[in-house]
């Protein structure tokens, strides 16, 4: 793969991840606080950062399993899980930078 193709794929992945994040944010957060759903873990004595990392660990576990065998849930392939992981990493980065 040539470098320019590599960067085009990365750019496409980032755009796809952003669009998915926008859609999910409408379902999970509220208009005044994009971190609303992530802050819910504080009721359990867990920090927001830890809550996001737990979600990342869930995705890493799924990726690990999907690289070894085909998934049972057919509507969430490894590509979707990787995109979710990208978004959680970016959400954590954004949360930390805004804190």
mmCIF file as gemmi writes it, N, C-alpha and C atoms, coordinates in Angstrom:
data_model
loop_
_atom_site.group_PDB
_atom_site.id
_atom_site.type_symbol
_atom_site.label_atom_id
_atom_site.label_alt_id
_atom_site.label_comp_id
_atom_site.label_asym_id
_atom_site.label_entity_id
_atom_site.label_seq_id
_atom_site.pdbx_PDB_ins_code
_atom_site.Cartn_x
_atom_site.Cartn_y
_atom_site.Cartn_z
_atom_site.occupancy
_atom_site.B_iso_or_equiv
_atom_site.pdbx_formal_charge
_atom_site.auth_seq_id
_atom_site.auth_asym_id
_atom_site.pdbx_PDB_model_num
ATOM 1 N N . UNK Axp A 1 ? 0.846 -1.18 0 1 0 ? 1 A 1
ATOM 2 C CA . UNK Axp A 1 ? 0 0 0 1 0 ? 1 A 1
ATOM 3 C C . UNK Axp A 1 ? 0.886 1.237 0 1 0 ? 1 A 1
ATOM 4 N N . UNK Axp A 2 ? 0.544 2.161 -0.844 1 0 ? 2 A 1
ATOM 5 C CA . UNK Axp A 2 ? 1.294 3.416 -0.889 1 0 ? 2 A 1
ATOM 6 C C . UNK Axp A 2 ? 0.808 4.354 0.209 1 0 ? 2 A 1
ATOM 7 N N . UNK Axp A 3 ? 1.697 5.257 0.596 1 0 ? 3 A 1
ATOM 8 C CA . UNK Axp A 3 ? 1.412 6.16 1.703 1 0 ? 3 A 1
ATOM 9 C C . UNK Axp A 3 ? 0.19 7.031 1.449 1 0 ? 3 A 1
ATOM 10 N N . UNK Axp A 4 ? 0.018 7.538 0.237 1 0 ? 4 A 1
ATOM 11 C CA . UNK Axp A 4 ? -1.132 8.398 -0.027 1 0 ? 4 A 1
ATOM 12 C C . UNK Axp A 4 ? -2.449 7.624 0.117 1 0 ? 4 A 1
ATOM 13 N N . UNK Axp A 5 ? -2.477 6.363 -0.294 1 0 ? 5 A 1
ATOM 14 C CA . UNK Axp A 5 ? -3.678 5.544 -0.111 1 0 ? 5 A 1
ATOM 15 C C . UNK Axp A 5 ? -3.923 5.3 1.376 1 0 ? 5 A 1
ATOM 16 N N . UNK Axp A 6 ? -2.86 5.046 2.114 1 0 ? 6 A 1
ATOM 17 C CA . UNK Axp A 6 ? -2.929 4.848 3.563 1 0 ? 6 A 1
ATOM 18 C C . UNK Axp A 6 ? -3.602 6.046 4.241 1 0 ? 6 A 1
ATOM 19 N N . UNK Axp A 7 ? -3.159 7.261 3.888 1 0 ? 7 A 1
ATOM 20 C CA . UNK Axp A 7 ? -3.735 8.467 4.493 1 0 ? 7 A 1
ATOM 21 C C . UNK Axp A 7 ? -5.185 8.667 4.077 1 0 ? 7 A 1
ATOM 22 N N . UNK Axp A 8 ? -5.539 8.322 2.874 1 0 ? 8 A 1
ATOM 23 C CA . UNK Axp A 8 ? -6.929 8.439 2.427 1 0 ? 8 A 1
ATOM 24 C C . UNK Axp A 8 ? -7.831 7.486 3.216 1 0 ? 8 A 1
ATOM 25 N N . UNK Axp A 9 ? -7.334 6.293 3.468 1 0 ? 9 A 1
ATOM 26 C CA . UNK Axp A 9 ? -8.106 5.336 4.265 1 0 ? 9 A 1
ATOM 27 C C . UNK Axp A 9 ? -8.26 5.831 5.695 1 0 ? 9 A 1
ATOM 28 N N . UNK Axp A 10 ? -7.18 6.335 6.275 1 0 ? 10 A 1
ATOM 29 C CA . UNK Axp A 10 ? -7.26 6.897 7.628 1 0 ? 10 A 1
ATOM 30 C C . UNK Axp A 10 ? -8.276 8.028 7.681 1 0 ? 10 A 1
ATOM 31 N N . UNK Axp A 11 ? -8.219 8.918 6.718 1 0 ? 11 A 1
ATOM 32 C CA . UNK Axp A 11 ? -9.154 10.043 6.678 1 0 ? 11 A 1
ATOM 33 C C . UNK Axp A 11 ? -10.596 9.545 6.584 1 0 ? 11 A 1
ATOM 34 N N . UNK Axp A 12 ? -10.829 8.57 5.751 1 0 ? 12 A 1
ATOM 35 C CA . UNK Axp A 12 ? -12.164 7.997 5.615 1 0 ? 12 A 1
ATOM 36 C C . UNK Axp A 12 ? -12.625 7.361 6.927 1 0 ? 12 A 1
ATOM 37 N N . UNK Axp A 13 ? -11.721 6.657 7.59 1 0 ? 13 A 1
ATOM 38 C CA . UNK Axp A 13 ? -12.053 6.045 8.883 1 0 ? 13 A 1
ATOM 39 C C . UNK Axp A 13 ? -12.425 7.099 9.919 1 0 ? 13 A 1
ATOM 40 N N . UNK Axp A 14 ? -11.664 8.192 9.968 1 0 ? 14 A 1
ATOM 41 C CA . UNK Axp A 14 ? -11.951 9.254 10.935 1 0 ? 14 A 1
ATOM 42 C C . UNK Axp A 14 ? -13.303 9.913 10.647 1 0 ? 14 A 1
ATOM 43 N N . UNK Axp A 15 ? -13.584 10.144 9.375 1 0 ? 15 A 1
ATOM 44 C CA . UNK Axp A 15 ? -14.874 10.745 9.005 1 0 ? 15 A 1
ATOM 45 C C . UNK Axp A 15 ? -16.032 9.827 9.382 1 0 ? 15 A 1
ATOM 46 N N . UNK Axp A 16 ? -15.879 8.541 9.099 1 0 ? 16 A 1
ATOM 47 C CA . UNK Axp A 16 ? -16.913 7.562 9.444 1 0 ? 16 A 1
ATOM 48 C C . UNK Axp A 16 ? -17.13 7.52 10.958 1 0 ? 16 A 1
ATOM 49 N N . UNK Axp A 17 ? -16.043 7.528 11.707 1 0 ? 17 A 1
ATOM 50 C CA . UNK Axp A 17 ? -16.128 7.49 13.165 1 0 ? 17 A 1
ATOM 51 C C . UNK Axp A 17 ? -16.824 8.734 13.705 1 0 ? 17 A 1
ATOM 52 N N . UNK Axp A 18 ? -16.515 9.89 13.145 1 0 ? 18 A 1
ATOM 53 C CA . UNK Axp A 18 ? -17.144 11.134 13.587 1 0 ? 18 A 1
ATOM 54 C C . UNK Axp A 18 ? -18.646 11.107 13.331 1 0 ? 18 A 1
ATOM 55 N N . UNK Axp A 19 ? -19.047 10.648 12.161 1 0 ? 19 A 1
ATOM 56 C CA . UNK Axp A 19 ? -20.473 10.584 11.844 1 0 ? 19 A 1
ATOM 57 C C . UNK Axp A 19 ? -21.203 9.623 12.785 1 0 ? 19 A 1
ATOM 58 N N . UNK Axp A 20 ? -20.595 8.499 13.081 1 0 ? 20 A 1
ATOM 59 C CA . UNK Axp A 20 ? -21.194 7.551 14.015 1 0 ? 20 A 1
ATOM 60 C C . UNK Axp A 20 ? -21.291 8.16 15.41 1 0 ? 20 A 1
ATOM 61 N N . UNK Axp A 21 ? -20.255 8.87 15.83 1 0 ? 21 A 1
ATOM 62 C CA . UNK Axp A 21 ? -20.257 9.51 17.137 1 0 ? 21 A 1
ATOM 63 C C . UNK Axp A 21 ? -21.377 10.541 17.243 1 0 ? 21 A 1
ATOM 64 N N . UNK Axp A 22 ? -21.589 11.3 16.194 1 0 ? 22 A 1
ATOM 65 C CA . UNK Axp A 22 ? -22.676 12.293 16.189 1 0 ? 22 A 1
ATOM 66 C C . UNK Axp A 22 ? -24.034 11.617 16.361 1 0 ? 22 A 1
ATOM 67 N N . UNK Axp A 23 ? -24.234 10.522 15.652 1 0 ? 23 A 1
ATOM 68 C CA . UNK Axp A 23 ? -25.509 9.802 15.743 1 0 ? 23 A 1
ATOM 69 C C . UNK Axp A 23 ? -25.71 9.215 17.135 1 0 ? 23 A 1
ATOM 70 N N . UNK Axp A 24 ? -24.683 8.577 17.67 1 0 ? 24 A 1
ATOM 71 C CA . UNK Axp A 24 ? -24.807 7.957 18.983 1 0 ? 24 A 1
ATOM 72 C C . UNK Axp A 24 ? -24.966 8.999 20.079 1 0 ? 24 A 1
ATOM 73 N N . UNK Axp A 25 ? -24.318 10.149 19.913 1 0 ? 25 A 1
ATOM 74 C CA . UNK Axp A 25 ? -24.427 11.207 20.91 1 0 ? 25 A 1
ATOM 75 C C . UNK Axp A 25 ? -25.873 11.672 21.037 1 0 ? 25 A 1
ATOM 76 N N . UNK Axp A 26 ? -26.595 11.702 19.931 1 0 ? 26 A 1
ATOM 77 C CA . UNK Axp A 26 ? -28.01 12.099 19.975 1 0 ? 26 A 1
ATOM 78 C C . UNK Axp A 26 ? -28.837 11.113 20.789 1 0 ? 26 A 1
ATOM 79 N N . UNK Axp A 27 ? -28.469 9.842 20.758 1 0 ? 27 A 1
ATOM 80 C CA . UNK Axp A 27 ? -29.207 8.818 21.49 1 0 ? 27 A 1
ATOM 81 C C . UNK Axp A 27 ? -28.817 8.731 22.962 1 0 ? 27 A 1
ATOM 82 N N . UNK Axp A 28 ? -27.545 8.97 23.267 1 0 ? 28 A 1
ATOM 83 C CA . UNK Axp A 28 ? -27.055 8.707 24.614 1 0 ? 28 A 1
ATOM 84 C C . UNK Axp A 28 ? -26.847 9.947 25.474 1 0 ? 28 A 1
ATOM 85 N N . UNK Axp A 29 ? -26.468 11.057 24.89 1 0 ? 29 A 1
ATOM 86 C CA . UNK Axp A 29 ? -26.131 12.256 25.667 1 0 ? 29 A 1
ATOM 87 C C . UNK Axp A 29 ? -27.318 13.208 25.663 1 0 ? 29 A 1
ATOM 88 N N . UNK Axp A 30 ? -27.077 14.417 26.11 1 0 ? 30 A 1
ATOM 89 C CA . UNK Axp A 30 ? -28.11 15.442 25.958 1 0 ? 30 A 1
ATOM 90 C C . UNK Axp A 30 ? -27.473 16.678 25.338 1 0 ? 30 A 1
ATOM 91 N N . UNK Axp A 31 ? -28.298 17.572 24.89 1 0 ? 31 A 1
ATOM 92 C CA . UNK Axp A 31 ? -27.829 18.71 24.085 1 0 ? 31 A 1
ATOM 93 C C . UNK Axp A 31 ? -26.86 19.606 24.856 1 0 ? 31 A 1
ATOM 94 N N . UNK Axp A 32 ? -26.996 19.645 26.18 1 0 ? 32 A 1
ATOM 95 C CA . UNK Axp A 32 ? -26.144 20.52 26.98 1 0 ? 32 A 1
ATOM 96 C C . UNK Axp A 32 ? -24.857 19.858 27.463 1 0 ? 32 A 1
ATOM 97 N N . UNK Axp A 33 ? -24.791 18.527 27.384 1 0 ? 33 A 1
ATOM 98 C CA . UNK Axp A 33 ? -23.626 17.824 27.911 1 0 ? 33 A 1
ATOM 99 C C . UNK Axp A 33 ? -23.34 16.565 27.091 1 0 ? 33 A 1
ATOM 100 N N . UNK Axp A 34 ? -22.365 16.627 26.191 1 0 ? 34 A 1
ATOM 101 C CA . UNK Axp A 34 ? -22.061 15.461 25.364 1 0 ? 34 A 1
ATOM 102 C C . UNK Axp A 34 ? -21.497 14.284 26.164 1 0 ? 34 A 1
ATOM 103 N N . UNK Axp A 35 ? -21.084 14.525 27.399 1 0 ? 35 A 1
ATOM 104 C CA . UNK Axp A 35 ? -20.537 13.467 28.253 1 0 ? 35 A 1
ATOM 105 C C . UNK Axp A 35 ? -21.578 12.933 29.243 1 0 ? 35 A 1
ATOM 106 N N . UNK Axp A 36 ? -22.814 13.353 29.094 1 0 ? 36 A 1
ATOM 107 C CA . UNK Axp A 36 ? -23.876 13.015 30.042 1 0 ? 36 A 1
ATOM 108 C C . UNK Axp A 36 ? -23.915 11.526 30.372 1 0 ? 36 A 1
ATOM 109 N N . UNK Axp A 37 ? -23.975 10.686 29.346 1 0 ? 37 A 1
ATOM 110 C CA . UNK Axp A 37 ? -24.086 9.248 29.588 1 0 ? 37 A 1
ATOM 111 C C . UNK Axp A 37 ? -22.833 8.674 30.248 1 0 ? 37 A 1
ATOM 112 N N . UNK Axp A 38 ? -21.686 9.242 29.958 1 0 ? 38 A 1
ATOM 113 C CA . UNK Axp A 38 ? -20.455 8.759 30.572 1 0 ? 38 A 1
ATOM 114 C C . UNK Axp A 38 ? -20.371 9.139 32.047 1 0 ? 38 A 1
ATOM 115 N N . UNK Axp A 39 ? -20.986 10.242 32.41 1 0 ? 39 A 1
ATOM 116 C CA . UNK Axp A 39 ? -20.962 10.701 33.802 1 0 ? 39 A 1
ATOM 117 C C . UNK Axp A 39 ? -21.861 9.864 34.707 1 0 ? 39 A 1
ATOM 118 N N . UNK Axp A 40 ? -22.743 9.081 34.129 1 0 ? 40 A 1
ATOM 119 C CA . UNK Axp A 40 ? -23.652 8.245 34.921 1 0 ? 40 A 1
ATOM 120 C C . UNK Axp A 40 ? -22.886 7.266 35.815 1 0 ? 40 A 1
ATOM 121 N N . UNK Axp A 41 ? -21.674 6.884 35.42 1 0 ? 41 A 1
ATOM 122 C CA . UNK Axp A 41 ? -20.897 5.918 36.215 1 0 ? 41 A 1
ATOM 123 C C . UNK Axp A 41 ? -20.489 6.499 37.569 1 0 ? 41 A 1
ATOM 124 N N . UNK Axp A 42 ? -20.505 7.81 37.694 1 0 ? 42 A 1
ATOM 125 C CA . UNK Axp A 42 ? -20.121 8.436 38.961 1 0 ? 42 A 1
ATOM 126 C C . UNK Axp A 42 ? -21.059 8.027 40.09 1 0 ? 42 A 1
ATOM 127 N N . UNK Axp A 43 ? -22.305 7.643 39.747 1 0 ? 43 A 1
ATOM 128 C CA . UNK Axp A 43 ? -23.249 7.173 40.764 1 0 ? 43 A 1
ATOM 129 C C . UNK Axp A 43 ? -22.771 5.862 41.392 1 0 ? 43 A 1
ATOM 130 N N . UNK Axp A 44 ? -21.879 5.168 40.694 1 0 ? 44 A 1
ATOM 131 C CA . UNK Axp A 44 ? -21.332 3.905 41.192 1 0 ? 44 A 1
ATOM 132 C C . UNK Axp A 44 ? -19.957 4.072 41.817 1 0 ? 44 A 1
ATOM 133 N N . UNK Axp A 45 ? -19.507 5.32 41.923 1 0 ? 45 A 1
ATOM 134 C CA . UNK Axp A 45 ? -18.194 5.583 42.498 1 0 ? 45 A 1
ATOM 135 C C . UNK Axp A 45 ? -17.053 5.369 41.52 1 0 ? 45 A 1
ATOM 136 N N . UNK Axp A 46 ? -17.384 5.384 40.228 1 0 ? 46 A 1
ATOM 137 C CA . UNK Axp A 46 ? -16.381 5.204 39.175 1 0 ? 46 A 1
ATOM 138 C C . UNK Axp A 46 ? -16.172 6.543 38.493 1 0 ? 46 A 1
ATOM 139 N N . UNK Axp A 47 ? -14.929 6.879 38.192 1 0 ? 47 A 1
ATOM 140 C CA . UNK Axp A 47 ? -14.684 8.136 37.492 1 0 ? 47 A 1
ATOM 141 C C . UNK Axp A 47 ? -15.13 8.019 36.036 1 0 ? 47 A 1
ATOM 142 N N . UNK Axp A 48 ? -15.374 9.154 35.429 1 0 ? 48 A 1
ATOM 143 C CA . UNK Axp A 48 ? -15.753 9.188 34.012 1 0 ? 48 A 1
ATOM 144 C C . UNK Axp A 48 ? -14.661 8.539 33.168 1 0 ? 48 A 1
ATOM 145 N N . UNK Axp A 49 ? -13.408 8.866 33.485 1 0 ? 49 A 1
ATOM 146 C CA . UNK Axp A 49 ? -12.297 8.28 32.738 1 0 ? 49 A 1
ATOM 147 C C . UNK Axp A 49 ? -12.315 6.755 32.842 1 0 ? 49 A 1
ATOM 148 N N . UNK Axp A 50 ? -12.534 6.247 34.035 1 0 ? 50 A 1
ATOM 149 C CA . UNK Axp A 50 ? -12.591 4.795 34.221 1 0 ? 50 A 1
ATOM 150 C C . UNK Axp A 50 ? -13.764 4.192 33.458 1 0 ? 50 A 1
ATOM 151 N N . UNK Axp A 51 ? -14.894 4.882 33.47 1 0 ? 51 A 1
ATOM 152 C CA . UNK Axp A 51 ? -16.068 4.396 32.749 1 0 ? 51 A 1
ATOM 153 C C . UNK Axp A 51 ? -15.816 4.282 31.257 1 0 ? 51 A 1
ATOM 154 N N . UNK Axp A 52 ? -15.163 5.278 30.702 1 0 ? 52 A 1
ATOM 155 C CA . UNK Axp A 52 ? -14.839 5.24 29.264 1 0 ? 52 A 1
ATOM 156 C C . UNK Axp A 52 ? -13.835 4.117 28.997 1 0 ? 52 A 1
ATOM 157 N N . UNK Axp A 53 ? -12.846 3.973 29.883 1 0 ? 53 A 1
ATOM 158 C CA . UNK Axp A 53 ? -11.853 2.909 29.689 1 0 ? 53 A 1
ATOM 159 C C . UNK Axp A 53 ? -12.488 1.525 29.799 1 0 ? 53 A 1
ATOM 160 N N . UNK Axp A 54 ? -13.492 1.37 30.646 1 0 ? 54 A 1
ATOM 161 C CA . UNK Axp A 54 ? -14.206 0.094 30.736 1 0 ? 54 A 1
ATOM 162 C C . UNK Axp A 54 ? -14.883 -0.212 29.408 1 0 ? 54 A 1
ATOM 163 N N . UNK Axp A 55 ? -15.492 0.797 28.806 1 0 ? 55 A 1
ATOM 164 C CA . UNK Axp A 55 ? -16.115 0.589 27.492 1 0 ? 55 A 1
ATOM 165 C C . UNK Axp A 55 ? -15.054 0.228 26.449 1 0 ? 55 A 1
ATOM 166 N N . UNK Axp A 56 ? -13.882 0.855 26.55 1 0 ? 56 A 1
ATOM 167 C CA . UNK Axp A 56 ? -12.787 0.523 25.634 1 0 ? 56 A 1
ATOM 168 C C . UNK Axp A 56 ? -12.331 -0.917 25.834 1 0 ? 56 A 1
ATOM 169 N N . UNK Axp A 57 ? -12.246 -1.343 27.09 1 0 ? 57 A 1
ATOM 170 C CA . UNK Axp A 57 ? -11.844 -2.723 27.376 1 0 ? 57 A 1
ATOM 171 C C . UNK Axp A 57 ? -12.866 -3.722 26.825 1 0 ? 57 A 1
ATOM 172 N N . UNK Axp A 58 ? -14.151 -3.374 26.918 1 0 ? 58 A 1
ATOM 173 C CA . UNK Axp A 58 ? -15.189 -4.228 26.32 1 0 ? 58 A 1
ATOM 174 C C . UNK Axp A 58 ? -14.946 -4.385 24.819 1 0 ? 58 A 1
ATOM 175 N N . UNK Axp A 59 ? -14.62 -3.286 24.164 1 0 ? 59 A 1
ATOM 176 C CA . UNK Axp A 59 ? -14.374 -3.325 22.719 1 0 ? 59 A 1
ATOM 177 C C . UNK Axp A 59 ? -13.106 -4.112 22.405 1 0 ? 59 A 1
ATOM 178 N N . UNK Axp A 60 ? -12.06 -3.93 23.214 1 0 ? 60 A 1
ATOM 179 C CA . UNK Axp A 60 ? -10.826 -4.69 23.001 1 0 ? 60 A 1
ATOM 180 C C . UNK Axp A 60 ? -11.064 -6.193 23.174 1 0 ? 60 A 1
ATOM 181 N N . UNK Axp A 61 ? -11.878 -6.553 24.145 1 0 ? 61 A 1
ATOM 182 C CA . UNK Axp A 61 ? -12.204 -7.955 24.349 1 0 ? 61 A 1
ATOM 183 C C . UNK Axp A 61 ? -12.948 -8.514 23.144 1 0 ? 61 A 1
ATOM 184 N N . UNK Axp A 62 ? -13.893 -7.752 22.637 1 0 ? 62 A 1
ATOM 185 C CA . UNK Axp A 62 ? -14.65 -8.187 21.456 1 0 ? 62 A 1
ATOM 186 C C . UNK Axp A 62 ? -13.73 -8.305 20.244 1 0 ? 62 A 1
ATOM 187 N N . UNK Axp A 63 ? -12.855 -7.346 20.049 1 0 ? 63 A 1
ATOM 188 C CA . UNK Axp A 63 ? -11.905 -7.4 18.928 1 0 ? 63 A 1
ATOM 189 C C . UNK Axp A 63 ? -11.03 -8.645 19.054 1 0 ? 63 A 1
ATOM 190 N N . UNK Axp A 64 ? -10.549 -8.896 20.248 1 0 ? 64 A 1
ATOM 191 C CA . UNK Axp A 64 ? -9.727 -10.083 20.481 1 0 ? 64 A 1
ATOM 192 C C . UNK Axp A 64 ? -10.483 -11.35 20.081 1 0 ? 64 A 1
ATOM 193 N N . UNK Axp A 65 ? -11.73 -11.442 20.498 1 0 ? 65 A 1
ATOM 194 C CA . UNK Axp A 65 ? -12.532 -12.617 20.149 1 0 ? 65 A 1
ATOM 195 C C . UNK Axp A 65 ? -12.813 -12.696 18.654 1 0 ? 65 A 1
ATOM 196 N N . UNK Axp A 66 ? -13.125 -11.557 18.042 1 0 ? 66 A 1
ATOM 197 C CA . UNK Axp A 66 ? -13.48 -11.568 16.621 1 0 ? 66 A 1
ATOM 198 C C . UNK Axp A 66 ? -12.285 -11.857 15.716 1 0 ? 66 A 1
ATOM 199 N N . UNK Axp A 67 ? -11.077 -11.621 16.21 1 0 ? 67 A 1
ATOM 200 C CA . UNK Axp A 67 ? -9.907 -11.958 15.397 1 0 ? 67 A 1
ATOM 201 C C . UNK Axp A 67 ? -9.606 -13.453 15.45 1 0 ? 67 A 1
ATOM 202 N N . UNK Axp A 68 ? -10.254 -14.146 16.392 1 0 ? 68 A 1
ATOM 203 C CA . UNK Axp A 68 ? -10.041 -15.582 16.542 1 0 ? 68 A 1
ATOM 204 C C . UNK Axp A 68 ? -11.157 -16.418 15.927 1 0 ? 68 A 1
ATOM 205 N N . UNK Axp A 69 ? -12.365 -15.838 15.872 1 0 ? 69 A 1
ATOM 206 C CA . UNK Axp A 69 ? -13.496 -16.575 15.323 1 0 ? 69 A 1
ATOM 207 C C . UNK Axp A 69 ? -14.564 -15.589 14.854 1 0 ? 69 A 1
ATOM 208 N N . UNK Axp A 70 ? -15.497 -16.074 14.064 1 0 ? 70 A 1
ATOM 209 C CA . UNK Axp A 70 ? -16.576 -15.225 13.554 1 0 ? 70 A 1
ATOM 210 C C . UNK Axp A 70 ? -17.556 -14.914 14.676 1 0 ? 70 A 1
ATOM 211 N N . UNK Axp A 71 ? -18.043 -13.679 14.702 1 0 ? 71 A 1
ATOM 212 C CA . UNK Axp A 71 ? -18.98 -13.263 15.731 1 0 ? 71 A 1
ATOM 213 C C . UNK Axp A 71 ? -20.364 -13.85 15.526 1 0 ? 71 A 1
ATOM 214 N N . UNK Axp A 72 ? -21.088 -13.98 16.623 1 0 ? 72 A 1
ATOM 215 C CA . UNK Axp A 72 ? -22.451 -14.48 16.581 1 0 ? 72 A 1
ATOM 216 C C . UNK Axp A 72 ? -23.416 -13.354 16.227 1 0 ? 72 A 1
ATOM 217 N N . UNK Axp A 73 ? -23.166 -12.172 16.753 1 0 ? 73 A 1
ATOM 218 C CA . UNK Axp A 73 ? -24.01 -11.011 16.461 1 0 ? 73 A 1
ATOM 219 C C . UNK Axp A 73 ? -23.614 -10.483 15.092 1 0 ? 73 A 1
ATOM 220 N N . UNK Axp A 74 ? -24.432 -10.746 14.124 1 0 ? 74 A 1
ATOM 221 C CA . UNK Axp A 74 ? -24.067 -10.457 12.741 1 0 ? 74 A 1
ATOM 222 C C . UNK Axp A 74 ? -24.141 -8.972 12.381 1 0 ? 74 A 1
ATOM 223 N N . UNK Axp A 75 ? -24.889 -8.187 13.143 1 0 ? 75 A 1
ATOM 224 C CA . UNK Axp A 75 ? -25.015 -6.773 12.789 1 0 ? 75 A 1
ATOM 225 C C . UNK Axp A 75 ? -23.913 -5.915 13.404 1 0 ? 75 A 1
ATOM 226 N N . UNK Axp A 76 ? -22.979 -6.516 14.122 1 0 ? 76 A 1
ATOM 227 C CA . UNK Axp A 76 ? -21.819 -5.762 14.619 1 0 ? 76 A 1
ATOM 228 C C . UNK Axp A 76 ? -20.558 -6.543 14.292 1 0 ? 76 A 1
ATOM 229 N N . UNK Axp A 77 ? -19.947 -6.159 13.219 1 0 ? 77 A 1
ATOM 230 C CA . UNK Axp A 77 ? -18.726 -6.813 12.749 1 0 ? 77 A 1
ATOM 231 C C . UNK Axp A 77 ? -17.509 -6.15 13.413 1 0 ? 77 A 1
ATOM 232 N N . UNK Axp A 78 ? -16.35 -6.692 13.146 1 0 ? 78 A 1
ATOM 233 C CA . UNK Axp A 78 ? -15.12 -6.168 13.738 1 0 ? 78 A 1
ATOM 234 C C . UNK Axp A 78 ? -14.905 -4.708 13.323 1 0 ? 78 A 1
ATOM 235 N N . UNK Axp A 79 ? -15.299 -4.355 12.102 1 0 ? 79 A 1
ATOM 236 C CA . UNK Axp A 79 ? -15.161 -2.978 11.634 1 0 ? 79 A 1
ATOM 237 C C . UNK Axp A 79 ? -15.939 -2.011 12.527 1 0 ? 79 A 1
ATOM 238 N N . UNK Axp A 80 ? -17.158 -2.39 12.898 1 0 ? 80 A 1
ATOM 239 C CA . UNK Axp A 80 ? -17.965 -1.547 13.782 1 0 ? 80 A 1
ATOM 240 C C . UNK Axp A 80 ? -17.315 -1.416 15.16 1 0 ? 80 A 1
ATOM 241 N N . UNK Axp A 81 ? -16.782 -2.509 15.641 1 0 ? 81 A 1
ATOM 242 C CA . UNK Axp A 81 ? -16.151 -2.513 16.961 1 0 ? 81 A 1
ATOM 243 C C . UNK Axp A 81 ? -14.89 -1.653 16.962 1 0 ? 81 A 1
ATOM 244 N N . UNK Axp A 82 ? -14.103 -1.731 15.894 1 0 ? 82 A 1
ATOM 245 C CA . UNK Axp A 82 ? -12.911 -0.889 15.777 1 0 ? 82 A 1
ATOM 246 C C . UNK Axp A 82 ? -13.282 0.587 15.718 1 0 ? 82 A 1
ATOM 247 N N . UNK Axp A 83 ? -14.36 0.903 15.011 1 0 ? 83 A 1
ATOM 248 C CA . UNK Axp A 83 ? -14.819 2.292 14.94 1 0 ? 83 A 1
ATOM 249 C C . UNK Axp A 83 ? -15.259 2.774 16.32 1 0 ? 83 A 1
ATOM 250 N N . UNK Axp A 84 ? -15.981 1.927 17.051 1 0 ? 84 A 1
ATOM 251 C CA . UNK Axp A 84 ? -16.376 2.29 18.415 1 0 ? 84 A 1
ATOM 252 C C . UNK Axp A 84 ? -15.154 2.556 19.292 1 0 ? 84 A 1
ATOM 253 N N . UNK Axp A 85 ? -14.137 1.713 19.168 1 0 ? 85 A 1
ATOM 254 C CA . UNK Axp A 85 ? -12.919 1.895 19.957 1 0 ? 85 A 1
ATOM 255 C C . UNK Axp A 85 ? -12.235 3.213 19.616 1 0 ? 85 A 1
ATOM 256 N N . UNK Axp A 86 ? -12.18 3.532 18.326 1 0 ? 86 A 1
ATOM 257 C CA . UNK Axp A 86 ? -11.62 4.829 17.906 1 0 ? 86 A 1
ATOM 258 C C . UNK Axp A 86 ? -12.371 5.972 18.59 1 0 ? 86 A 1
ATOM 259 N N . UNK Axp A 87 ? -13.691 5.872 18.581 1 0 ? 87 A 1
ATOM 260 C CA . UNK Axp A 87 ? -14.503 6.934 19.166 1 0 ? 87 A 1
ATOM 261 C C . UNK Axp A 87 ? -14.305 7.034 20.673 1 0 ? 87 A 1
ATOM 262 N N . UNK Axp A 88 ? -14.266 5.892 21.356 1 0 ? 88 A 1
ATOM 263 C CA . UNK Axp A 88 ? -14.046 5.95 22.8 1 0 ? 88 A 1
ATOM 264 C C . UNK Axp A 88 ? -12.695 6.573 23.134 1 0 ? 88 A 1
ATOM 265 N N . UNK Axp A 89 ? -11.669 6.261 22.368 1 0 ? 89 A 1
ATOM 266 C CA . UNK Axp A 89 ? -10.352 6.865 22.597 1 0 ? 89 A 1
ATOM 267 C C . UNK Axp A 89 ? -10.425 8.375 22.386 1 0 ? 89 A 1
ATOM 268 N N . UNK Axp A 90 ? -11.117 8.801 21.355 1 0 ? 90 A 1
ATOM 269 C CA . UNK Axp A 90 ? -11.247 10.228 21.072 1 0 ? 90 A 1
ATOM 270 C C . UNK Axp A 90 ? -12.116 10.921 22.127 1 0 ? 90 A 1
ATOM 271 N N . UNK Axp A 91 ? -13.166 10.245 22.572 1 0 ? 91 A 1
ATOM 272 C CA . UNK Axp A 91 ? -14.014 10.802 23.636 1 0 ? 91 A 1
ATOM 273 C C . UNK Axp A 91 ? -13.196 10.984 24.912 1 0 ? 91 A 1
ATOM 274 N N . UNK Axp A 92 ? -12.406 9.974 25.272 1 0 ? 92 A 1
ATOM 275 C CA . UNK Axp A 92 ? -11.568 10.082 26.471 1 0 ? 92 A 1
ATOM 276 C C . UNK Axp A 92 ? -10.558 11.215 26.331 1 0 ? 92 A 1
ATOM 277 N N . UNK Axp A 93 ? -9.931 11.322 25.184 1 0 ? 93 A 1
ATOM 278 C CA . UNK Axp A 93 ? -8.973 12.407 24.932 1 0 ? 93 A 1
ATOM 279 C C . UNK Axp A 93 ? -9.654 13.768 25.079 1 0 ? 93 A 1
ATOM 280 N N . UNK Axp A 94 ? -10.844 13.894 24.524 1 0 ? 94 A 1
ATOM 281 C CA . UNK Axp A 94 ? -11.59 15.154 24.588 1 0 ? 94 A 1
ATOM 282 C C . UNK Axp A 94 ? -12.018 15.459 26.009 1 0 ? 94 A 1
ATOM 283 N N . UNK Axp A 95 ? -12.516 14.464 26.717 1 0 ? 95 A 1
ATOM 284 C CA . UNK Axp A 95 ? -12.943 14.666 28.112 1 0 ? 95 A 1
ATOM 285 C C . UNK Axp A 95 ? -11.777 15.141 28.965 1 0 ? 95 A 1
ATOM 286 N N . UNK Axp A 96 ? -10.647 14.47 28.841 1 0 ? 96 A 1
ATOM 287 C CA . UNK Axp A 96 ? -9.471 14.846 29.632 1 0 ? 96 A 1
ATOM 288 C C . UNK Axp A 96 ? -9.009 16.258 29.299 1 0 ? 96 A 1
ATOM 289 N N . UNK Axp A 97 ? -9.034 16.616 28.026 1 0 ? 97 A 1
ATOM 290 C CA . UNK Axp A 97 ? -8.574 17.953 27.624 1 0 ? 97 A 1
ATOM 291 C C . UNK Axp A 97 ? -9.526 19.048 28.084 1 0 ? 97 A 1
ATOM 292 N N . UNK Axp A 98 ? -10.804 18.713 28.272 1 0 ? 98 A 1
ATOM 293 C CA . UNK Axp A 98 ? -11.786 19.701 28.695 1 0 ? 98 A 1
ATOM 294 C C . UNK Axp A 98 ? -11.947 19.768 30.214 1 0 ? 98 A 1
ATOM 295 N N . UNK Axp A 99 ? -11.376 18.821 30.902 1 0 ? 99 A 1
ATOM 296 C CA . UNK Axp A 99 ? -11.531 18.73 32.365 1 0 ? 99 A 1
ATOM 297 C C . UNK Axp A 99 ? -10.757 19.797 33.096 1 0 ? 99 A 1
